[in-house]
Amino acid sequence: MRLLDGRTAIIYGGGGSIGGAIARAYGQQGARVFLAGRTPVTLEAVAADIRAAGGDAQTATVDALDEEAVEAHADAVAATAGRIDISVNVIADSDVQGIPMADMSLDDYLSPVTTSVRSKFLTARAAARHMRPRGSGVILTFGGSGDWAAARRYRLGGLQTAFEAVEAMRRQLASELGAYGIRVITLQTGGVPDSIPQSFEGRAAIEADLVGQTLLGRTATFEDVGNVAVFAASDWARTITGTAINITCGAVID
């Protein structure tokens, strides 16, 4: 018996590096995976990997910022699969980095805040509406509050504000949805160097910096993220909600 046998999962941003890692792990553990995103080619590539490994994956072009599109897609998934058990939102944050806050435009600063809050609200709401009648479900987000020293070094703009806003949303959702058996969890990493393109000139320095912040001398990998996402969505984590699962390798100490 695999951990997610019989479960239906929607992954927004499923064609990206983090979304793809979670989707592949879900497929390996028996979930029926519905990949949603704006780029059909990358979605299909992940779906092909899942199918090649014997899993079940479908794709749909969905903009997670589009209210009608998110609602229609969730309705279609529920109609096709008969249920929605897991909703994961890992779309790109649309953040602008490398500019001191005092020199940023308002639009650049607010870009990740607006993107993160709007998309997480829409996708969580769509999932919750289908989960409540069943009395169960798991809503996962990704990020968590980060290291403010890193924010100073990398000039992250509005990204940290976006993370903090989503954490507030996660707490509220968990508080309101717990009575319906729905769990809401953040997967918190201190950065995943694997997600930085090999061609990026500063990759090695960023990876070394991220590793240097940890207690374990390493950072989370795609495999780590996928494995923890499986655990969080499974019955093995049935007692966990309203919190972040810390997979920062000690970069953040709670």
Residue, then its C-alpha position, 0 to 999 in steps of 0.5 A: m500500500r502506497l502512502l497516497d493510493g486513491r488520492t487526487a492531487i492538484i498541483y498548480g505550477g506543476g511544470g516547474s522544478i518544485g512542482g514537478a518534484i512534488a508531482r513525481a513523488y505523488g505519482q510514485q506514491g499512488a496519487r492521481v495527479f492533475l498538473a495545472g499551469r500556464t506552460p503546456v510543454t513543461l506540464e506535459a514533460v512532468a506528466a510523461d515522467i509520471r506516466a512512464a513510471g506507471g502513474d496517472a497524470q493529466t494536465a491543464t492550462v490554468d492561470a492560478l491568478d484567474e478566478e474563473a479558470v481556477e474554479a472551473h478547473a477544480d470543478a472539472v477535476a472533482a467531476t472527473a476524479g470524484r474528489i479533491d484530496i490534496s491541493v498544492n500551489v507552487i507557482a512562480d512568485s513573480d518577484v523582483q530581486g537585487i534592488p534596494m527596497a528604497d530604490m524599488s518601484l511600488d509595482d515591483y515590490l508588490s508584485p510577489v505579494t499580489t501574486s502569492v496572496r491572490s493565487k493561494f487564496l483562489t486555489a485554496r478556496a476552490a479546493a476547500r469548497h470540494m473538500r468540506p463536504r467530504g470532511s477531509g483534505v490537505i492544502l499545501t503551500f511552499g516557502g515560509s518565513g525566511d532568514w532576514a539576513a539573507a533578505r539583506r544580502y540578496r535584496l529580496g524586495g517584496l518576497q519576504t512580505a509575500f511569504e509572511a502574508v501567505e503564512a498568515m493566510r495558512r493560519q487562518l485557513a487552518s483555523e477555519l477548516g480544521a472543523y471539516g478535517i482539512r489540514v493546511i501546511t507550509l513546506q518551509t525550505g531555506g532555499v533549494p539550489d537545485s532550482i537555480p539554473q546551472s547556467f546562472e553565473g552566480r549559482a555556485a556562490i548562492e549555493a555555498d551561501l545557502v549551505g553555509q547557513t545550515l546546521l547539517g552542511r547541506t540543503a534540501t534537494f528536489e527529492d527531499v521536497g517531494n518526500v516531505a510533500v508526500f508525508a505531509a499529504s498522507d495519513w502519517a501526518r494526520t495530526i499536523t496542521g496550522t504549521a510549517i514543516n521545517i526542511t531548512c536543514g537547520a538554516v531556520i531554528d524554531 
